[in-house]
């Protein structure tokens, strides 16, 4: 399984298209939106806009990396028969799903680090070394629901529709989850919608970490709930296809 995971991560990182999309989107949006407000304007309690936007784009970068790694690529593999060929190898059936989620999580981490570096170099974000490490690890660890969602899309969508679905979800979750604009400035109905989405809770943990507030267990519970429900959906779909001899 370890060798299979290394193989999967290597395939992802060797694809220049994957790297351009996963790194390019959050970095480009950070540079574009940074000038929308004064860099020092306080948005969330004591978090200035440039830092607030960096945390949001770290969350968006994690979302992009996870959905792109699992969604369209997995769907294309399954359509090509690659998944069925793996069934005749010694790799356990359960490890296929586990490896896909693990590989997605492993490629999320460097994307979050790169957005951090852009925030440091371009946005002028200044944090203590401990805060940098804590923020990076927090955003990375809480990206698990995105990784599971990407794999679920790969199981459910056809090769022709997976990429449009992933692209649509990126911007729907990003916008309505409050990653492009502060949730407090949205209409009430959109604020309620934002609180239902996982990326809102991921970013909220990042803001709480930086402004010194305690990390609310509610945010962790919501993210864990998403990961659990989506994981059960993958398990159901995978077992269904195993019974039919399709996976």
PAZAKOL-625051 format. One line per field, with one value per residue (C-alpha): x negated, y negated, z. Coordinates in nm, 3 decimals, padded with zeros to 5 digits. Each point is the difference from the previous one (the first is absolute). Layout:
BEGIN
x <- X,...
y <- Y,...
z <- Z,...
//
This chain:
BEGIN
x <- 00.000,-00.289,-00.149,00.341,00.039,-00.344,00.095,00.327,-00.165,-00.276,00.256,00.178,-00.311,-00.144,00.304,-00.067,00.371,00.088,-00.269,00.103,00.364,-00.057,-00.265,00.107,00.359,-00.054,-00.317,00.161,00.312,-00.209,-00.186,00.319,00.214,-00.272,00.057,00.377,-00.043,-00.274,-00.258,00.018,00.379,00.116,00.255,00.041,-00.058,-00.375,-00.086,-00.104,00.136,-00.325,-00.019,00.372,-00.027,-00.308,00.184,00.297,-00.223,-00.179,00.342,00.086,-00.334,00.068,00.342,-00.144,-00.278,00.229,00.283,-00.233,-00.209,00.299,00.275,-00.076,-00.317,00.167,00.301,-00.226,-00.194,00.316,00.130,-00.327,00.019,-00.300,00.200,00.112,-00.359,-00.102,00.243,-00.226,-00.301,-00.079,00.124,00.299,00.326,00.039,-00.346,00.101,00.236,-00.232,-00.294,00.199,00.100,-00.355,-00.154,00.243,-00.095,-00.371,00.025,00.211,-00.285,-00.247,00.280,00.083,-00.370,-00.036,00.297,-00.157,-00.321,00.191,00.171,-00.340,-00.180,00.275,00.259,-00.235,00.156,-00.213,00.055,-00.220,-00.160,00.227,00.311,-00.112,-00.048,00.322,00.207,-00.146,00.057,00.351,00.109,-00.159,00.158,00.345,-00.013,00.098,00.368,-00.114,-00.222,00.286,00.238,-00.242,-00.019,00.379,00.035,-00.244,00.219,00.330,-00.076,-00.081,-00.330,00.176,00.187,-00.249,-00.205,00.303,00.138,-00.332,-00.033,00.354,-00.047,-00.324,00.167,00.332,-00.169,-00.260,00.247,00.286,-00.244,-00.131,-00.350,00.013,00.184,00.054,00.315,00.106,00.052,00.228,00.382,00.154,00.110,-00.352,-00.145,00.223,-00.110,-00.366,00.031,00.117,-00.309,-00.322,-00.244,00.162,-00.078,-00.353,-00.075,00.170,-00.246,-00.288,00.133,00.055,-00.355,-00.147,00.208,-00.052,00.351,00.046,00.058,00.369,00.074,00.311,-00.213,-00.190,00.324,00.149,-00.312,-00.016,00.368,-00.056,-00.297,00.195,00.314,-00.196,-00.222,00.305,00.132,-00.330,00.009,00.355,-00.083,-00.321,00.166,00.285,-00.243,-00.207,00.314,00.064,-00.364,-00.038,-00.250
y <- 00.000,-00.237,00.057,-00.056,-00.327,-00.121,00.092,-00.196,-00.310,00.013,00.015,-00.306,-00.210,00.091,-00.142,-00.364,-00.058,00.115,-00.221,-00.307,00.034,00.083,-00.263,-00.257,-00.054,-00.090,-00.200,-00.198,-00.074,-00.112,-00.248,-00.124,-00.039,-00.142,-00.348,00.013,-00.134,-00.182,00.262,-00.098,-00.014,00.221,00.257,00.272,-00.139,-00.080,00.165,-00.250,00.044,00.128,00.273,00.075,00.043,00.221,00.238,00.002,00.079,00.272,00.156,-00.051,00.150,00.305,00.030,-00.031,00.255,00.255,-00.016,-00.005,00.291,00.220,-00.111,-00.012,00.211,00.282,-00.003,00.021,00.291,00.192,-00.064,00.126,00.328,-00.075,00.066,00.339,00.095,-00.078,00.265,00.276,-00.134,00.084,-00.346,00.038,-00.141,-00.238,-00.148,-00.144,-00.250,-00.061,-00.068,-00.248,-00.197,00.016,-00.115,-00.293,-00.103,00.024,-00.235,-00.247,-00.077,-00.155,-00.207,-00.149,-00.066,-00.179,-00.225,-00.078,-00.101,-00.227,-00.160,-00.055,-00.127,-00.178,-00.083,-00.102,00.237,00.025,00.281,00.169,00.328,00.191,-00.165,00.078,00.367,00.025,-00.169,00.215,00.325,-00.105,-00.083,00.319,00.228,-00.152,00.053,00.365,-00.056,-00.152,00.299,00.239,-00.210,00.010,00.380,00.024,-00.212,00.230,00.297,-00.158,-00.213,00.111,-00.107,-00.257,-00.167,00.024,-00.307,-00.233,00.126,-00.063,-00.347,-00.093,00.124,-00.196,-00.330,00.079,00.114,-00.275,-00.285,00.116,00.124,-00.355,00.053,-00.291,-00.250,-00.020,00.185,-00.285,-00.222,00.247,-00.010,00.193,00.293,00.043,-00.021,00.288,00.197,-00.070,00.149,00.326,00.044,00.170,-00.258,-00.271,00.203,00.076,-00.368,-00.096,00.222,-00.176,-00.345,00.109,00.132,-00.329,-00.241,00.196,00.135,00.360,00.256,00.079,00.374,-00.071,-00.068,00.326,00.193,-00.140,00.089,00.347,00.051,-00.089,00.236,00.283,-00.036,-00.035,00.294,00.219,-00.100,00.109,00.329,00.069,-00.081,00.203,00.306,-00.027,00.001,00.279,00.214,-00.075,00.057,-00.355,-00.160
z <- 00.000,00.079,-00.346,-00.159,00.191,-00.114,-00.355,00.021,00.149,-00.261,-00.280,00.136,00.055,-00.340,-00.180,-00.088,-00.069,00.350,00.153,-00.199,00.102,00.366,00.064,-00.259,00.111,00.368,-00.069,-00.283,00.204,00.296,-00.217,-00.167,00.312,00.225,-00.143,00.052,00.354,00.192,00.097,00.368,00.029,00.285,-00.117,00.262,00.350,-00.021,-00.335,-00.273,-00.351,-00.153,00.265,-00.020,-00.377,00.033,00.234,-00.240,-00.297,00.196,00.052,-00.366,-00.106,00.217,-00.163,-00.352,00.063,00.165,-00.253,-00.300,00.128,00.066,-00.235,-00.370,00.021,00.190,-00.229,-00.307,00.155,00.064,-00.350,-00.150,00.193,00.224,00.316,-00.127,-00.082,00.357,00.122,-00.133,00.193,00.366,00.104,00.237,-00.133,00.295,-00.057,-00.337,00.164,00.294,-00.229,-00.208,00.310,00.140,-00.328,-00.014,00.353,-00.077,-00.299,00.200,00.240,-00.250,-00.152,00.341,00.063,-00.336,00.072,00.338,-00.176,-00.238,00.298,00.161,-00.308,-00.196,00.263,00.278,00.254,00.315,00.248,00.255,-00.115,00.238,-00.145,-00.356,00.082,00.201,-00.272,-00.276,00.187,00.104,-00.355,-00.129,00.260,-00.041,-00.378,00.049,-00.094,-00.331,-00.076,00.073,-00.211,-00.293,00.013,00.024,-00.315,-00.175,00.093,-00.098,-00.308,-00.353,-00.154,-00.220,00.286,00.289,-00.095,-00.042,00.332,00.177,-00.155,00.098,00.356,00.037,-00.063,00.166,00.321,-00.021,-00.051,00.220,00.263,00.041,-00.136,-00.245,00.218,00.377,00.102,00.228,-00.305,-00.180,00.003,00.288,-00.218,-00.134,00.350,00.105,-00.307,00.073,00.350,-00.156,-00.219,00.114,-00.134,00.213,00.311,-00.116,-00.060,00.329,00.186,-00.172,00.092,00.360,00.021,-00.121,00.208,00.320,00.049,00.099,-00.275,00.027,00.006,-00.207,-00.306,00.049,00.047,-00.322,-00.198,00.156,-00.078,-00.366,-00.023,00.163,-00.214,-00.324,00.100,00.059,-00.342,-00.160,00.192,-00.116,-00.363,00.002,00.152,-00.248,-00.291,00.155,00.013,-00.366,-00.096,-00.130,00.237
//
